[in-house]
Amino acid sequence: MFWPRSYDEAPAVPFLWRYELSSGIESARPPALAGLVPFNLISAARAPVRPAGEPTGLEAEPEPQTTPDSKEIGLWLLGPESPPLGLAKGTRVFAPFLGNGFFQYAKIGRELSFRARNGEELWRKPYKAYPVSDPGGDLVLLLTGDNNRIDVIDPSGNPFGVRSVSGNFMTDLDFANRRAAAALVFSTGAVTVLNEEARAILEYEHASPDQPLFLKSCALGPDARVVAIHMLAGDQDRIVVLGLEGDAGAGEAHRPEKYSVLRTIDLNATYPHLLHFAVNRHGLLLTAPNRTEYFALASGEDRVFRGAVAAPVGDAEQATNRNRESADGLASAQIYRPVFADRDYFIFGADDAAVLLNHEGVAMTRLIVGGSGAFRVLPGPNDRQFALHTEERVEMYEYAPADAE
C-alpha cells in the first residue's frame, strides 16, 4: 500500500486521500479528508468492485456492463465523479489528469473527438493527429506523423494562438505543472515555449557552428519561467538552462521575451536516449538511468544521490560514483524513473520509494510505494499538492514545510 512509513517520519508531507482504482475513495487516517477533486485516469484492467459493506468511504459502484456502443471493453476511464466508463477495445484515448474529459482517436484515423467523463461526445473534428495537453486540458498540441509540425487547438477543438509550430523533427516536449504552457524542442536547435494563449514567450535557437548538434530532451518549470534543454554538442552531452526575464514586448505585439543562460551542465556520460529531469527556479533534478543528481541554480549546492541518500558532489567517493556505469545506489539501472518539480520542491523515484527534496535539493522524506512498484508523479489541483499514481491506485499528498507562509 501507499503509505509513509509513519506520519511521525513524514510531518512535512501529509496524506490527503487515496482512490483505489477497483473500489473508490478512502480518506486520510489521519488527518480528515481534505477535499476530493475531479480527475481522470485510464486503466487497461479493472478488478471487480469491492463488495458492499466493506469500508471504502463511498458506496460500492455499479459495474458497467458494456461500452456506450456495446462493444468489447478494452480500457476504463476512472474518476470520482461518475461510475467507471468502459471504452471499446482498440480505442485510443488521452485523458488530462485534471481536465473535464478525454480525447478519443484512432491509431490511423481521420478524426479526433472530445468526450465528457460520462462518455458524451462534446465535439468531433477532422484532425489526423495524436493529442497531448497540459494537466488541465487547456493547451492542446496535435502531433503529426513526422513531428515536423505541431498544431495547437483550444479545449473546444478550434485552432488557437500561433496555430502551429514547425521545425526539423521535434524530439521532446514538456508541459508546465502550474500553468497552461508547453515547451517544444526540435533536433537541430530550435526551442519554443508557448503560454496559455498559445503565444510564443520563448523562441530560442542554439547555435553550434563548429560542431554537430542534436537536441534530445527538455523540461519546463512549473510556471514556464525556466526551461532546460538536453543536447549533444560535438561529443559532449550537456544540459543548458534558460531563464525568461519578463515582458520584453510581449502582450499585444506577441513578441517573445528576453532570456538568459542560467547554467550550462556538462554531463559525465553520453546518453543516446531522452533523459528525464525536472527544473524550477531553484535547481534542476536529473534522474539518469544510473544516478540521480541535483544541480543548484540559486542557493544551495549540487548533490548526487546513492539511491535515496545524498552527499555533496565535492565528496571524493561521490565524485567517483558519478563516473560509474552501474546504477548508483539503485537496485537496477532504469531509463525511466519518475521525476517532478513544483515551485519549491522536487520528487524522484528510487526503486520502491518516492523521495521528496526541498527547494535546495535536501531530502525531506521518503514515501514507500507498493503495488507493482512502477509509478508516476502528477500535479495536484492546488499549490504544493501532488499525486502518486500506480496501476492500482492514485494518492494525493501535500508538501507542508514548517517554514511555509
Wavefront OBJ file of the C-alpha trace (Angstrom):
o trace
v 0.000 0.000 0.000
v 0.948 3.643 -0.492
v 1.820 4.990 2.939
v 4.621 6.909 4.611
v 6.447 4.588 6.992
v 4.705 6.559 9.711
v 3.169 10.002 9.944
v 5.810 10.971 12.509
v 8.512 10.322 9.907
v 6.849 12.472 7.238
v 5.383 15.536 9.029
v 6.035 17.802 6.027
v 4.030 15.606 3.623
v 0.516 14.907 4.975
v -1.518 12.281 3.146
v -4.863 13.629 1.858
v -6.736 10.778 0.175
v -6.428 7.528 -1.745
v -8.522 6.393 -4.716
v -8.375 2.631 -5.248
v -8.929 2.012 -8.951
v -11.055 -1.022 -8.123
v -13.197 0.362 -5.324
v -13.210 4.121 -4.876
v -12.112 6.686 -2.334
v -10.555 6.257 1.090
v -9.849 9.360 3.130
v -6.727 10.086 5.133
v -6.416 8.475 8.572
v -5.269 10.888 9.960
v -5.979 13.728 9.034
v -9.552 14.200 7.788
v -10.380 14.057 4.077
v -9.030 17.256 2.567
v -11.213 17.727 -0.477
v -11.547 15.165 -3.251
v -11.110 16.755 -6.657
v -12.304 15.583 -10.080
v -9.658 13.714 -12.042
v -9.297 11.288 -14.943
v -7.325 8.060 -15.110
v -7.112 5.458 -17.848
v -6.749 1.826 -16.821
v -6.186 -1.182 -19.065
v -7.583 -3.601 -16.485
v -10.064 -3.078 -13.692
v -10.654 -5.510 -10.834
v -14.192 -6.309 -9.642
v -15.868 -3.732 -7.428
v -15.338 -4.327 -3.714
v -18.465 -5.909 -2.171
v -20.918 -3.597 -0.474
v -20.347 -3.326 3.255
v -16.579 -3.108 3.090
v -15.322 0.316 4.226
v -14.389 2.394 1.153
v -15.601 5.880 2.024
v -18.251 5.523 -0.704
v -20.930 3.010 -1.510
v -19.871 0.307 -3.929
v -20.118 1.478 -7.534
v -22.345 -0.288 -10.053
v -20.381 -2.348 -12.555
v -20.993 -1.129 -16.130
v -21.969 -3.949 -18.459
v -20.798 -2.657 -21.851
v -19.263 0.322 -23.559
v -21.600 3.093 -24.755
v -21.646 1.495 -28.234
v -21.997 -2.078 -26.874
v -18.526 -3.259 -27.926
v -15.976 -5.296 -26.004
v -14.279 -3.254 -23.312
v -10.574 -2.523 -23.809
v -9.929 0.395 -21.434
v -11.582 2.066 -18.477
v -11.933 5.757 -17.718
v -11.884 6.126 -13.933
v -12.545 9.039 -11.598
v -14.589 10.021 -8.545
v -17.382 11.950 -10.295
v -19.077 9.106 -12.177
v -19.060 5.302 -12.444
v -16.207 3.734 -14.444
v -16.692 4.181 -18.172
v -15.887 1.246 -20.432
v -14.129 2.122 -23.696
v -14.275 -0.084 -26.768
v -11.343 -2.397 -27.446
v -8.891 -0.725 -29.809
v -9.865 2.774 -28.698
v -7.018 5.225 -28.190
v -7.516 7.971 -25.633
v -5.676 10.809 -23.935
v -7.089 11.956 -20.593
v -5.737 15.153 -18.956
v -5.410 14.257 -15.271
v -7.188 17.413 -14.048
v -9.261 18.007 -17.191
v -13.000 17.841 -17.817
v -12.994 14.767 -20.017
v -10.875 12.849 -22.503
v -9.776 12.847 -26.148
v -10.572 9.840 -28.320
v -8.892 8.986 -31.624
v -7.785 6.093 -33.820
v -4.259 4.807 -34.463
v -4.728 5.538 -38.147
v -7.753 7.789 -38.313
v -9.102 10.995 -39.705
v -10.996 12.365 -36.709
v -10.446 13.469 -33.129
v -13.254 13.783 -30.594
v -13.551 15.072 -27.053
v -15.889 13.400 -24.593
v -17.144 14.234 -21.121
v -16.375 11.883 -18.230
v -19.699 10.110 -18.775
v -18.797 9.360 -22.408
v -20.955 12.058 -24.005
v -19.334 13.371 -27.180
v -18.879 17.146 -26.947
v -17.179 17.729 -30.291
v -15.626 15.914 -33.242
v -13.091 17.433 -35.654
v -11.251 16.182 -38.783
v -7.750 16.072 -37.250
v -5.242 13.401 -38.312
v -3.036 13.700 -35.236
v -2.425 12.475 -31.688
v -3.455 14.884 -28.886
v -1.459 15.777 -25.752
v -2.181 18.581 -23.305
v -1.295 20.263 -20.038
v -2.776 18.656 -16.869
v -5.913 20.807 -17.095
v -6.549 20.173 -20.782
v -6.432 23.881 -21.674
v -3.499 23.920 -24.114
v -3.751 21.039 -26.584
v -0.988 20.022 -29.005
v -1.663 17.784 -32.004
v 1.297 15.619 -33.010
v 1.581 14.781 -36.685
v 3.188 11.662 -38.118
v 6.613 13.157 -38.877
v 6.805 15.537 -35.876
v 7.905 18.396 -38.111
v 4.743 20.394 -37.384
v 2.730 20.570 -34.168
v -0.746 22.076 -34.390
v -2.320 23.911 -31.451
v -6.024 23.865 -30.534
v -8.136 25.118 -27.628
v -10.385 22.935 -25.418
v -13.205 23.337 -27.966
v -11.074 21.901 -30.761
v -10.510 25.174 -32.634
v -7.127 26.438 -33.929
v -5.549 28.514 -31.185
v -2.878 31.208 -30.813
v 0.067 30.546 -33.141
v -1.978 27.672 -34.643
v 1.146 25.608 -35.313
v 4.862 25.339 -34.543
v 7.205 23.941 -37.185
v 10.780 22.697 -37.092
v 13.109 19.904 -38.095
v 11.887 16.837 -36.150
v 10.529 17.546 -32.673
v 12.387 15.263 -30.249
v 10.647 16.170 -26.967
v 8.009 18.362 -25.335
v 7.012 19.187 -21.782
v 4.123 20.969 -20.067
v 4.276 23.256 -17.047
v 2.704 21.859 -13.873
v 1.149 25.118 -12.622
v 0.329 26.924 -15.847
v -1.106 26.039 -19.243
v 2.218 26.277 -21.072
v 4.390 23.964 -23.167
v 7.990 23.676 -24.370
v 8.847 22.054 -27.719
v 12.382 21.039 -28.715
v 13.499 20.318 -32.284
v 16.562 18.249 -33.097
v 18.547 20.911 -34.984
v 18.479 23.527 -32.188
v 15.105 25.295 -32.090
v 13.164 25.635 -28.814
v 9.709 27.232 -28.461
v 7.736 27.877 -25.273
v 4.007 28.596 -25.605
v 1.890 30.274 -22.910
v -1.790 29.801 -22.028
v -2.785 31.913 -25.042
v -0.672 29.636 -27.300
v 1.674 32.555 -27.968
v 5.441 32.076 -28.113
v 7.021 33.561 -24.986
v 10.390 32.000 -25.877
v 11.933 31.390 -29.293
v 15.477 30.089 -28.899
v 17.936 28.727 -31.441
v 21.008 27.016 -30.023
v 23.999 27.911 -32.170
v 26.777 25.370 -32.710
v 28.575 26.417 -35.914
v 31.749 24.398 -35.395
v 30.400 21.044 -34.224
v 27.427 18.711 -34.767
v 24.363 19.426 -32.642
v 21.360 17.305 -31.664
v 18.734 18.383 -29.119
v 17.224 15.391 -27.293
v 15.147 16.300 -24.229
v 13.593 19.216 -22.339
v 11.936 20.175 -19.058
v 9.725 23.208 -18.421
v 9.453 24.828 -14.987
v 6.100 24.818 -13.147
v 5.351 28.440 -14.118
v 7.112 28.312 -17.519
v 9.762 30.797 -16.354
v 12.679 28.391 -16.775
v 13.379 25.712 -19.381
v 16.159 23.109 -19.507
v 17.420 21.533 -22.759
v 19.445 18.321 -23.061
v 21.655 18.136 -26.138
v 24.683 16.537 -27.728
v 27.119 19.237 -28.918
v 30.048 17.629 -30.679
v 30.992 14.747 -28.381
v 29.719 16.426 -25.170
v 26.331 15.677 -23.620
v 25.095 18.732 -21.735
v 22.060 20.492 -20.303
v 21.527 24.219 -20.887
v 19.126 26.008 -18.512
v 17.418 29.192 -19.735
v 15.525 31.719 -17.616
v 12.866 34.025 -19.028
v 13.426 37.618 -17.946
v 9.966 39.137 -18.208
v 7.911 41.073 -20.696
v 10.154 42.400 -23.457
v 7.486 43.492 -25.889
v 5.137 40.567 -25.347
v 1.449 41.315 -24.984
v -0.359 42.969 -27.866
v 2.673 42.570 -30.137
v 3.034 38.916 -29.112
v 6.802 39.144 -29.182
v 8.878 36.580 -27.273
v 10.541 37.535 -24.007
v 14.223 38.045 -23.378
v 16.096 35.183 -21.745
v 19.420 34.429 -20.102
v 21.513 31.281 -19.711
v 21.250 30.356 -16.017
v 23.634 27.416 -16.156
v 25.353 25.006 -18.542
v 25.850 21.487 -17.150
v 28.328 19.171 -18.870
v 27.317 15.566 -18.183
v 29.851 12.847 -17.380
v 28.293 10.368 -19.798
v 26.660 10.410 -23.220
v 23.017 9.357 -23.194
v 21.731 8.426 -26.655
v 18.135 8.485 -25.450
v 15.739 11.006 -23.938
v 16.726 11.975 -20.376
v 14.252 12.553 -17.577
v 14.766 15.680 -15.472
v 12.715 18.433 -13.855
v 13.501 22.096 -13.232
v 12.287 25.124 -11.308
v 13.874 28.472 -10.445
v 15.866 26.868 -7.607
v 17.512 23.949 -9.376
v 17.432 21.017 -11.760
v 16.892 17.391 -10.732
v 18.225 14.747 -13.129
v 17.194 11.072 -12.959
v 19.608 9.378 -15.333
v 19.427 5.569 -15.619
v 22.428 5.073 -13.348
v 22.299 8.064 -10.993
v 20.297 10.966 -9.596
v 21.818 14.436 -9.404
v 20.633 17.833 -8.199
v 22.158 20.982 -9.737
v 21.606 24.275 -7.914
v 20.501 27.360 -9.845
v 20.142 29.656 -6.834
v 21.086 28.895 -3.213
v 22.320 25.510 -2.037
v 24.865 23.150 -3.518
v 24.968 20.383 -6.098
v 24.161 16.907 -4.782
v 24.480 13.384 -6.092
v 22.267 10.637 -4.688
v 23.017 6.993 -3.959
v 19.530 5.560 -4.043
v 17.619 7.925 -1.737
v 20.687 9.220 0.149
v 22.606 12.342 -0.909
v 26.027 13.886 -0.303
v 27.716 16.978 -1.769
v 29.179 16.414 -5.237
v 32.542 17.553 -3.881
v 32.796 14.450 -1.712
v 35.543 12.259 -3.217
v 33.623 9.000 -3.015
v 30.531 10.571 -4.560
v 32.567 12.183 -7.335
v 33.905 8.744 -8.200
v 30.413 7.296 -8.188
v 29.305 9.874 -10.748
v 31.518 8.173 -13.314
v 30.315 4.638 -12.706
v 28.436 2.840 -15.439
v 26.393 0.798 -12.957
v 23.314 2.054 -11.099
v 24.378 4.363 -8.282
v 22.695 3.019 -5.161
v 19.708 1.693 -7.143
v 18.616 -1.921 -7.446
v 18.971 -1.667 -11.237
v 19.517 0.931 -13.941
v 16.249 2.223 -15.445
v 15.847 4.562 -18.408
v 12.599 5.881 -16.963
v 12.363 6.936 -13.330
v 9.759 9.402 -12.065
v 10.911 12.997 -11.588
v 8.813 16.062 -10.750
v 9.335 19.716 -9.851
v 6.866 22.086 -8.235
v 7.635 25.694 -7.306
v 9.598 24.881 -4.150
v 10.202 21.133 -4.024
v 11.227 18.123 -6.128
v 10.335 14.416 -6.199
v 12.185 11.479 -7.744
v 11.737 7.718 -7.796
v 14.333 5.408 -6.248
v 13.295 1.770 -6.609
v 10.195 1.357 -4.397
v 10.188 4.899 -2.961
v 9.286 8.468 -3.880
v 11.899 10.813 -2.407
v 10.875 14.431 -1.756
v 13.517 17.199 -1.752
v 13.112 20.792 -0.639
v 14.000 23.761 -2.852
v 17.715 23.326 -2.109
v 17.779 19.652 -3.025
v 17.801 18.418 0.588
v 15.886 15.171 1.130
v 12.875 15.792 3.385
v 11.084 12.435 3.371
v 10.728 9.109 1.584
v 7.330 7.637 0.716
v 7.217 3.884 0.159
v 5.334 2.853 -2.991
v 3.615 -0.516 -3.024
v 1.761 -2.493 -5.648
v 3.565 -3.075 -8.929
v 6.348 -0.654 -7.947
v 6.104 1.439 -11.136
v 4.566 4.860 -10.539
v 4.377 8.416 -11.803
v 4.054 11.805 -10.097
v 1.261 14.181 -11.167
v 0.438 17.747 -10.095
v -2.448 18.212 -7.686
v -5.144 20.876 -8.092
v -3.639 23.244 -5.521
v -0.196 24.617 -4.743
v 2.154 22.045 -3.188
v -0.214 19.146 -3.832
v 0.916 16.121 -5.830
v -0.431 12.689 -6.716
v 1.367 9.347 -6.833
v -0.217 7.037 -9.405
v 0.355 3.295 -9.818
v -1.590 0.653 -11.715
v -3.633 0.010 -8.565
v -4.367 3.463 -7.096
v -3.824 7.193 -7.012
v -2.983 9.044 -3.809
v -2.869 12.763 -3.112
v -0.283 14.352 -0.795
v 0.611 17.889 0.139
v 4.043 19.356 0.825
v 3.698 21.408 4.014
v 7.132 22.609 5.185
v 7.395 24.094 8.660
v 8.540 27.461 7.277
v 5.665 27.784 4.793
v 3.926 31.126 4.839
l 1 2 3 4 5 6 7 8 9 10 11 12 13 14 15 16 17 18 19 20 21 22 23 24 25 26 27 28 29 30 31 32 33 34 35 36 37 38 39 40 41 42 43 44 45 46 47 48 49 50 51 52 53 54 55 56 57 58 59 60 61 62 63 64 65 66 67 68 69 70 71 72 73 74 75 76 77 78 79 80 81 82 83 84 85 86 87 88 89 90 91 92 93 94 95 96 97 98 99 100 101 102 103 104 105 106 107 108 109 110 111 112 113 114 115 116 117 118 119 120 121 122 123 124 125 126 127 128 129 130 131 132 133 134 135 136 137 138 139 140 141 142 143 144 145 146 147 148 149 150 151 152 153 154 155 156 157 158 159 160 161 162 163 164 165 166 167 168 169 170 171 172 173 174 175 176 177 178 179 180 181 182 183 184 185 186 187 188 189 190 191 192 193 194 195 196 197 198 199 200 201 202 203 204 205 206 207 208 209 210 211 212 213 214 215 216 217 218 219 220 221 222 223 224 225 226 227 228 229 230 231 232 233 234 235 236 237 238 239 240 241 242 243 244 245 246 247 248 249 250 251 252 253 254 255 256 257 258 259 260 261 262 263 264 265 266 267 268 269 270 271 272 273 274 275 276 277 278 279 280 281 282 283 284 285 286 287 288 289 290 291 292 293 294 295 296 297 298 299 300 301 302 303 304 305 306 307 308 309 310 311 312 313 314 315 316 317 318 319 320 321 322 323 324 325 326 327 328 329 330 331 332 333 334 335 336 337 338 339 340 341 342 343 344 345 346 347 348 349 350 351 352 353 354 355 356 357 358 359 360 361 362 363 364 365 366 367 368 369 370 371 372 373 374 375 376 377 378 379 380 381 382 383 384 385 386 387 388 389 390 391 392 393 394 395 396 397 398 399 400 401 402 403 404 405
